[in-house]
Amino acid sequence: IGRTRDTTEIILNGISKFTNQLPYRLHITLEKTEFKDQEAMLGKVLDVLPVTSMLIDRNGIGSQLAENVSAKYPNAEGVNFTNETKGLWAIEAKLRAQRGEVPIPLERDLAYQIHSIRKKVTSAGNSQFDNDANDKHHADMFWAWALAIWAGKTDGLTTVTEGDSPFGEDWR
C-alpha cells in the first residue's frame, strides 16, 4: 500500500483447474491515489472478479485500508510484513517459479523487481529478503506478486500471523 512516494500494487493470479499453476492475470498500479479511491478500486475488484483470497499489507498506512476491506469482504485479509513473513512469501514465490507453477510475467518492471530481491543475513544470523537499495522502487510489485502466490496456496496455509510458522514450532 502506498500513497505519495510508493505505489499500491494489486496483482491477481489465476488458478488452473488442470495444472498446479497460478498464472498472472491482472496487475493494477495506483500511484498517488487517495485512500478512498484505493479502497473503491479494491472493492470493485472483489465485487466483479471471482477472487478467492486476497492478502493486503496492513503495516503502517495500509492498516486502515486492510481493516476496512477485510471487514466488507471475507475473502480479503490484512497481513503484517515482518522479516519472518517476507521470508515465507519470498521463498514460496521462488520455489513455485522454479517449479514452473508460477511463470514469471512478461512485464519488464515486474520481472525487474522479482529479480531485484536478495536474501541478506544479518549480524544476528537472521535472514532478510529485500531489494537492492535504489531510488527506483521498493519492490512493491514483487511483494504484491508474492502475496498473490501465497493467497493462491491450496494447502490451507495461507493465513500467517506474527510468530506463526506453517512448518510448525520445530522450524525455528
C-alpha positions, 0 to 999 in steps of 0.5 A: 500500500502506498500513497505519495512516494510508493505505489499500491500494487494489486496483482491477481493470479489465476488458478488452473483447474488442470495444472498446479499453476497460478498464472498472472492475470491482472496487475493494477498500479495506483500511484498517488491515489487517495485512500478512498479511491484505493479502497473503491478500486479494491472493492470493485475488484472483489465485487466483479472478479471471482477472487478467492483470497486476497492478502493486503499489507496492513503495516503502517498506512495500509492498516486502515485500508486492510481493516476496512476491506477485510471487514466488507469482504471475507475473502480479503485479509490484512497481513503484517510484513515482518522479516519472518513473513517476507521470508515465507512469501519470498521463498514460496514465490521462488520455489513455485517459479522454479517449479514452473507453477508460477511463470514469471510475467512478461512485464519488464518492471515486474520481472525487474523487481522479482529479480531485484530481491536478495536474501541478506543475513544479518549480524544476528544470523537472521535472514532478510529478503529485500531489494537492492537499495535504489531510488527506483522502487521498493519492490512493491510489485514483487511483494504484491506478486508474492502475496498473490502466490501465497493467497493462491496456496491450496494447502490451507496455509495461507493465513500467517500471523506474527510468530506463526510458522506453517512448518510448525514450532520445530522450524525455528 
